[in-house]
Amino acid sequence: MTVPAADPGTFRLACVQVNAGDDMPANLAAAADLGRAARDQGAALIGFPENVAFMAPDGVGVRQAAKPEADHPALAAFRDLARELEAWLLVGSLAVATGDADGRVANRTFLVDDSGAVRARYDKIHMFDVALAGGESYTESATFRPGGAAVCAATPFGALGLTICYDLRFPYLYRALAQAGARLIAVPSAFTLATGKAHWHTLLRARAIETGCFVFAPAQCGTHPRGRKTFGHSLIIGPWGEILAEADETPGVISAEIDLAASDRARAQVPALTHDRDFTGP
C-alpha cells in the first residue's frame, strides 16, 4: 500500500457540504453547483460528503437506488463534472450494487482525476452499528457489505488516504495510511447531530495530530428523509491539529491553501510514526 509522496508546492483544497435527500437528480445538481463554486475559489482538489447523491430513510431505499459501478448515474455525473471543472474530485461515497447474494451494497468512495478517469476506489471498512441515547439507532451492516482493504492513492497533490465517516473512530487505519505515505487523508461523512456535537472536532483533530497529515472532512448537514439529522461543520485541518477552515450547518463550500511542507515539519518535530514498538497484550 506504500505510495510515493509528491510535492506540488501549495494548492487549494475545498470541501463541499450538502443536504442530500432521496431525489438523486436534485442532489447531483446541488452538488455540481457547489463544486463549481469551489472551483471558482481556485480549488484543484474538491471533496464531497458520504452519500452525496442519495440519503434514503432506510436501507431498502438505499439498495433500490444502488447501481453497478459501470452503470451508476451519479458516478457518470461526477466524472463529467471533473472534466468540466478540470479538477480532481473526491466523490465521498455512493451506494454501489455488488451482486452479493444477500443484497448488500458497497459504500464506496471514488477519486476522479481532472480528465474524468477513476483513479482509486475505497469501500468503507467499519460499519456504523450503534444505539444512541434517545432511541436513535443505525445498523449499516444490514445494508452495506464492509470493505476489507485500506487505500492510499497517488495524486499530483501528494499521497491521499481514503476513509469514510465511522472509520474515524479507528485510529489504527489512519496510522497505517500515514505510514504508507499519506500526507492527506479524506473523511467524507454523514455524522449524526448527536455524535457530531460530542466528538466530530476532537476526533478529526486527533487523527491529524497523530498522523501529521492534512485531514479534510466534507460533511452532510441538516435534516434528511424521516427526520435524520446530520451535523455539518465540514473541516480542513492542518497536521499540527489546527483548523484551517470550517463550515457551519448549512450547504456551502470551504477551502484552504495546503502546503505539504507543513506535514514534513510536524513529523520532524514529533516523529511518532517512526516510534512503534512491539509489546505483549494486556
GULUM-104205 format. One record per residue (C-alpha): y, x, z; residue number from 1; residue in three letters. Coordinates in steps of 0.5 Angstrom, whole numbers, plus 500, padded with zeros to 3 digits. Each point is the difference from the previous one (the first is absolute). Layout:
BEGIN
<y->Y; x->X; z->Z; num->NUM; residuo->ala>
...
//
This chain:
BEGIN
<y->500; x->500; z->500; num->1; residuo->met>
<y->505; x->506; z->500; num->2; residuo->thr>
<y->506; x->499; z->496; num->3; residuo->val>
<y->504; x->506; z->498; num->4; residuo->pro>
<y->507; x->499; z->502; num->5; residuo->ala>
<y->506; x->499; z->495; num->6; residuo->ala>
<y->507; x->502; z->502; num->7; residuo->asp>
<y->505; x->496; z->495; num->8; residuo->pro>
<y->506; x->501; z->505; num->9; residuo->gly>
<y->503; x->494; z->502; num->10; residuo->thr>
<y->499; x->493; z->497; num->11; residuo->phe>
<y->502; x->493; z->502; num->12; residuo->arg>
<y->494; x->495; z->503; num->13; residuo->leu>
<y->501; x->493; z->501; num->14; residuo->ala>
<y->496; x->494; z->504; num->15; residuo->cys>
<y->501; x->493; z->497; num->16; residuo->val>
<y->499; x->495; z->505; num->17; residuo->gln>
<y->498; x->493; z->498; num->18; residuo->val>
<y->498; x->493; z->503; num->19; residuo->asn>
<y->494; x->498; z->496; num->20; residuo->ala>
<y->496; x->493; z->499; num->21; residuo->gly>
<y->495; x->497; z->497; num->22; residuo->asp>
<y->503; x->500; z->493; num->23; residuo->asp>
<y->499; x->506; z->496; num->24; residuo->met>
<y->504; x->500; z->494; num->25; residuo->pro>
<y->506; x->499; z->505; num->26; residuo->ala>
<y->498; x->505; z->505; num->27; residuo->asn>
<y->500; x->505; z->494; num->28; residuo->leu>
<y->506; x->498; z->497; num->29; residuo->ala>
<y->504; x->501; z->507; num->30; residuo->ala>
<y->496; x->507; z->501; num->31; residuo->ala>
<y->502; x->502; z->493; num->32; residuo->ala>
<y->508; x->498; z->501; num->33; residuo->asp>
<y->500; x->504; z->507; num->34; residuo->leu>
<y->496; x->506; z->496; num->35; residuo->gly>
<y->506; x->500; z->495; num->36; residuo->arg>
<y->505; x->500; z->506; num->37; residuo->ala>
<y->496; x->506; z->503; num->38; residuo->ala>
<y->500; x->504; z->493; num->39; residuo->arg>
<y->508; x->499; z->500; num->40; residuo->asp>
<y->500; x->503; z->506; num->41; residuo->gln>
<y->497; x->506; z->497; num->42; residuo->gly>
<y->493; x->500; z->503; num->43; residuo->ala>
<y->495; x->503; z->496; num->44; residuo->ala>
<y->494; x->498; z->504; num->45; residuo->leu>
<y->500; x->493; z->502; num->46; residuo->ile>
<y->496; x->497; z->506; num->47; residuo->gly>
<y->498; x->492; z->500; num->48; residuo->phe>
<y->496; x->497; z->506; num->49; residuo->pro>
<y->493; x->498; z->501; num->50; residuo->glu>
<y->498; x->493; z->497; num->51; residuo->asn>
<y->506; x->501; z->496; num->52; residuo->val>
<y->498; x->495; z->494; num->53; residuo->ala>
<y->497; x->495; z->505; num->54; residuo->phe>
<y->500; x->497; z->507; num->55; residuo->met>
<y->495; x->495; z->501; num->56; residuo->ala>
<y->499; x->495; z->506; num->57; residuo->pro>
<y->493; x->502; z->501; num->58; residuo->asp>
<y->494; x->504; z->497; num->59; residuo->gly>
<y->498; x->495; z->495; num->60; residuo->val>
<y->506; x->500; z->496; num->61; residuo->gly>
<y->500; x->508; z->500; num->62; residuo->val>
<y->493; x->500; z->497; num->63; residuo->arg>
<y->502; x->495; z->495; num->64; residuo->gln>
<y->506; x->504; z->498; num->65; residuo->ala>
<y->497; x->506; z->499; num->66; residuo->ala>
<y->498; x->503; z->493; num->67; residuo->lys>
<y->496; x->506; z->498; num->68; residuo->pro>
<y->505; x->506; z->499; num->69; residuo->glu>
<y->499; x->500; z->493; num->70; residuo->ala>
<y->503; x->493; z->499; num->71; residuo->asp>
<y->505; x->500; z->506; num->72; residuo->his>
<y->506; x->497; z->498; num->73; residuo->pro>
<y->504; x->503; z->506; num->74; residuo->ala>
<y->498; x->507; z->498; num->75; residuo->leu>
<y->502; x->499; z->493; num->76; residuo->ala>
<y->507; x->497; z->502; num->77; residuo->ala>
<y->501; x->507; z->505; num->78; residuo->phe>
<y->497; x->504; z->494; num->79; residuo->arg>
<y->505; x->497; z->495; num->80; residuo->asp>
<y->506; x->501; z->506; num->81; residuo->leu>
<y->498; x->507; z->501; num->82; residuo->ala>
<y->501; x->501; z->492; num->83; residuo->arg>
<y->507; x->496; z->500; num->84; residuo->glu>
<y->503; x->504; z->506; num->85; residuo->leu>
<y->497; x->507; z->498; num->86; residuo->glu>
<y->498; x->501; z->508; num->87; residuo->ala>
<y->494; x->501; z->504; num->88; residuo->trp>
<y->497; x->493; z->504; num->89; residuo->leu>
<y->496; x->500; z->506; num->90; residuo->leu>
<y->497; x->493; z->499; num->91; residuo->val>
<y->499; x->498; z->507; num->92; residuo->gly>
<y->494; x->496; z->499; num->93; residuo->ser>
<y->496; x->495; z->496; num->94; residuo->leu>
<y->494; x->496; z->501; num->95; residuo->ala>
<y->495; x->502; z->495; num->96; residuo->val>
<y->494; x->497; z->498; num->97; residuo->ala>
<y->494; x->505; z->501; num->98; residuo->thr>
<y->494; x->496; z->498; num->99; residuo->gly>
<y->497; x->500; z->507; num->100; residuo->asp>
<y->494; x->495; z->501; num->101; residuo->ala>
<y->504; x->498; z->507; num->102; residuo->asp>
<y->506; x->498; z->496; num->103; residuo->gly>
<y->505; x->505; z->504; num->104; residuo->arg>
<y->505; x->504; z->496; num->105; residuo->val>
<y->504; x->506; z->501; num->106; residuo->ala>
<y->507; x->501; z->503; num->107; residuo->asn>
<y->502; x->505; z->495; num->108; residuo->arg>
<y->506; x->505; z->499; num->109; residuo->thr>
<y->502; x->502; z->493; num->110; residuo->phe>
<y->504; x->506; z->499; num->111; residuo->leu>
<y->503; x->500; z->493; num->112; residuo->val>
<y->504; x->505; z->496; num->113; residuo->asp>
<y->506; x->499; z->496; num->114; residuo->asp>
<y->496; x->499; z->494; num->115; residuo->ser>
<y->496; x->494; z->503; num->116; residuo->gly>
<y->494; x->504; z->501; num->117; residuo->ala>
<y->496; x->499; z->506; num->118; residuo->val>
<y->500; x->507; z->504; num->119; residuo->arg>
<y->496; x->498; z->506; num->120; residuo->ala>
<y->497; x->494; z->504; num->121; residuo->arg>
<y->498; x->499; z->507; num->122; residuo->tyr>
<y->496; x->495; z->504; num->123; residuo->asp>
<y->502; x->498; z->507; num->124; residuo->lys>
<y->495; x->503; z->505; num->125; residuo->ile>
<y->502; x->497; z->506; num->126; residuo->his>
<y->500; x->492; z->501; num->127; residuo->met>
<y->504; x->496; z->504; num->128; residuo->phe>
<y->495; x->496; z->504; num->129; residuo->asp>
<y->505; x->498; z->506; num->130; residuo->val>
<y->501; x->495; z->505; num->131; residuo->ala>
<y->507; x->500; z->502; num->132; residuo->leu>
<y->504; x->496; z->506; num->133; residuo->ala>
<y->502; x->493; z->499; num->134; residuo->gly>
<y->494; x->499; z->495; num->135; residuo->gly>
<y->502; x->504; z->494; num->136; residuo->glu>
<y->493; x->503; z->497; num->137; residuo->ser>
<y->498; x->503; z->494; num->138; residuo->tyr>
<y->493; x->502; z->497; num->139; residuo->thr>
<y->502; x->505; z->494; num->140; residuo->glu>
<y->493; x->502; z->500; num->141; residuo->ser>
<y->497; x->493; z->498; num->142; residuo->ala>
<y->505; x->500; z->493; num->143; residuo->thr>
<y->500; x->508; z->499; num->144; residuo->phe>
<y->495; x->505; z->499; num->145; residuo->arg>
<y->502; x->506; z->503; num->146; residuo->pro>
<y->501; x->506; z->496; num->147; residuo->gly>
<y->497; x->507; z->502; num->148; residuo->gly>
<y->504; x->506; z->497; num->149; residuo->ala>
<y->507; x->503; z->502; num->150; residuo->ala>
<y->504; x->501; z->494; num->151; residuo->val>
<y->505; x->506; z->499; num->152; residuo->cys>
<y->504; x->499; z->494; num->153; residuo->ala>
<y->503; x->506; z->496; num->154; residuo->ala>
<y->507; x->497; z->498; num->155; residuo->thr>
<y->507; x->504; z->497; num->156; residuo->pro>
<y->503; x->499; z->507; num->157; residuo->phe>
<y->494; x->503; z->504; num->158; residuo->gly>
<y->493; x->498; z->502; num->159; residuo->ala>
<y->500; x->493; z->502; num->160; residuo->leu>
<y->495; x->497; z->505; num->161; residuo->gly>
<y->499; x->493; z->500; num->162; residuo->leu>
<y->498; x->495; z->505; num->163; residuo->thr>
<y->502; x->492; z->502; num->164; residuo->ile>
<y->502; x->497; z->506; num->165; residuo->cys>
<y->495; x->499; z->505; num->166; residuo->tyr>
<y->498; x->507; z->498; num->167; residuo->asp>
<y->506; x->502; z->504; num->168; residuo->leu>
<y->496; x->500; z->507; num->169; residuo->arg>
<y->495; x->505; z->498; num->170; residuo->phe>
<y->504; x->507; z->500; num->171; residuo->pro>
<y->493; x->504; z->498; num->172; residuo->tyr>
<y->501; x->497; z->493; num->173; residuo->leu>
<y->508; x->503; z->500; num->174; residuo->tyr>
<y->498; x->507; z->502; num->175; residuo->arg>
<y->494; x->500; z->495; num->176; residuo->ala>
<y->505; x->498; z->495; num->177; residuo->leu>
<y->505; x->505; z->502; num->178; residuo->ala>
<y->495; x->506; z->501; num->179; residuo->gln>
<y->498; x->498; z->493; num->180; residuo->ala>
<y->507; x->502; z->497; num->181; residuo->gly>
<y->504; x->493; z->501; num->182; residuo->ala>
<y->508; x->501; z->502; num->183; residuo->arg>
<y->501; x->493; z->498; num->184; residuo->leu>
<y->496; x->494; z->503; num->185; residuo->ile>
<y->501; x->493; z->498; num->186; residuo->ala>
<y->498; x->494; z->505; num->187; residuo->val>
<y->501; x->493; z->496; num->188; residuo->pro>
<y->500; x->495; z->505; num->189; residuo->ser>
<y->500; x->493; z->502; num->190; residuo->ala>
<y->501; x->501; z->507; num->191; residuo->phe>
<y->500; x->494; z->504; num->192; residuo->thr>
<y->506; x->498; z->504; num->193; residuo->leu>
<y->497; x->501; z->507; num->194; residuo->ala>
<y->497; x->506; z->499; num->195; residuo->thr>
<y->506; x->503; z->496; num->196; residuo->gly>
<y->504; x->499; z->505; num->197; residuo->lys>
<y->496; x->503; z->505; num->198; residuo->ala>
<y->497; x->506; z->496; num->199; residuo->his>
<y->503; x->501; z->493; num->200; residuo->trp>
<y->505; x->505; z->501; num->201; residuo->his>
<y->496; x->504; z->505; num->202; residuo->thr>
<y->494; x->501; z->496; num->203; residuo->leu>
<y->504; x->502; z->494; num->204; residuo->leu>
<y->504; x->505; z->503; num->205; residuo->arg>
<y->494; x->503; z->504; num->206; residuo->ala>
<y->496; x->500; z->493; num->207; residuo->arg>
<y->506; x->504; z->497; num->208; residuo->ala>
<y->500; x->505; z->506; num->209; residuo->ile>
<y->493; x->501; z->501; num->210; residuo->glu>
<y->499; x->502; z->492; num->211; residuo->thr>
<y->507; x->503; z->499; num->212; residuo->gly>
<y->500; x->495; z->494; num->213; residuo->cys>
<y->506; x->495; z->497; num->214; residuo->phe>
<y->497; x->493; z->501; num->215; residuo->val>
<y->502; x->494; z->497; num->216; residuo->phe>
<y->498; x->493; z->501; num->217; residuo->ala>
<y->502; x->495; z->495; num->218; residuo->pro>
<y->499; x->493; z->504; num->219; residuo->ala>
<y->499; x->493; z->499; num->220; residuo->gln>
<y->506; x->495; z->504; num->221; residuo->cys>
<y->501; x->493; z->502; num->222; residuo->gly>
<y->496; x->494; z->500; num->223; residuo->thr>
<y->494; x->499; z->496; num->224; residuo->his>
<y->495; x->494; z->498; num->225; residuo->pro>
<y->497; x->497; z->506; num->226; residuo->arg>
<y->506; x->503; z->504; num->227; residuo->gly>
<y->497; x->507; z->500; num->228; residuo->arg>
<y->506; x->505; z->502; num->229; residuo->lys>
<y->501; x->507; z->499; num->230; residuo->thr>
<y->504; x->505; z->503; num->231; residuo->phe>
<y->504; x->503; z->494; num->232; residuo->gly>
<y->504; x->506; z->502; num->233; residuo->his>
<y->498; x->505; z->495; num->234; residuo->ser>
<y->501; x->507; z->502; num->235; residuo->leu>
<y->500; x->507; z->497; num->236; residuo->ile>
<y->499; x->505; z->505; num->237; residuo->ile>
<y->501; x->508; z->500; num->238; residuo->gly>
<y->495; x->505; z->502; num->239; residuo->pro>
<y->503; x->501; z->507; num->240; residuo->trp>
<y->500; x->493; z->501; num->241; residuo->gly>
<y->507; x->498; z->498; num->242; residuo->glu>
<y->501; x->493; z->497; num->243; residuo->ile>
<y->504; x->501; z->493; num->244; residuo->leu>
<y->500; x->493; z->498; num->245; residuo->ala>
<y->498; x->493; z->503; num->246; residuo->glu>
<y->500; x->493; z->497; num->247; residuo->ala>
<y->502; x->494; z->504; num->248; residuo->asp>
<y->496; x->494; z->500; num->249; residuo->glu>
<y->502; x->497; z->493; num->250; residuo->thr>
<y->497; x->502; z->493; num->251; residuo->pro>
<y->504; x->506; z->497; num->252; residuo->gly>
<y->500; x->508; z->499; num->253; residuo->val>
<y->501; x->506; z->504; num->254; residuo->ile>
<y->500; x->507; z->497; num->255; residuo->ser>
<y->501; x->507; z->503; num->256; residuo->ala>
<y->500; x->507; z->497; num->257; residuo->glu>
<y->494; x->504; z->501; num->258; residuo->ile>
<y->500; x->508; z->501; num->259; residuo->asp>
<y->493; x->502; z->500; num->260; residuo->leu>
<y->502; x->507; z->504; num->261; residuo->ala>
<y->501; x->496; z->506; num->262; residuo->ala>
<y->493; x->499; z->500; num->263; residuo->ser>
<y->499; x->507; z->500; num->264; residuo->asp>
<y->505; x->501; z->505; num->265; residuo->arg>
<y->497; x->495; z->505; num->266; residuo->ala>
<y->493; x->503; z->499; num->267; residuo->arg>
<y->502; x->507; z->501; num->268; residuo->ala>
<y->504; x->498; z->507; num->269; residuo->gln>
<y->494; x->496; z->503; num->270; residuo->val>
<y->493; x->503; z->496; num->271; residuo->pro>
<y->496; x->495; z->503; num->272; residuo->ala>
<y->496; x->498; z->493; num->273; residuo->leu>
<y->497; x->507; z->501; num->274; residuo->thr>
<y->498; x->500; z->507; num->275; residuo->his>
<y->494; x->496; z->500; num->276; residuo->asp>
<y->494; x->502; z->505; num->277; residuo->arg>
<y->493; x->498; z->501; num->278; residuo->asp>
<y->499; x->496; z->506; num->279; residuo->phe>
<y->494; x->496; z->503; num->280; residuo->thr>
<y->500; x->493; z->501; num->281; residuo->gly>
<y->502; x->497; z->507; num->282; residuo->pro>
//
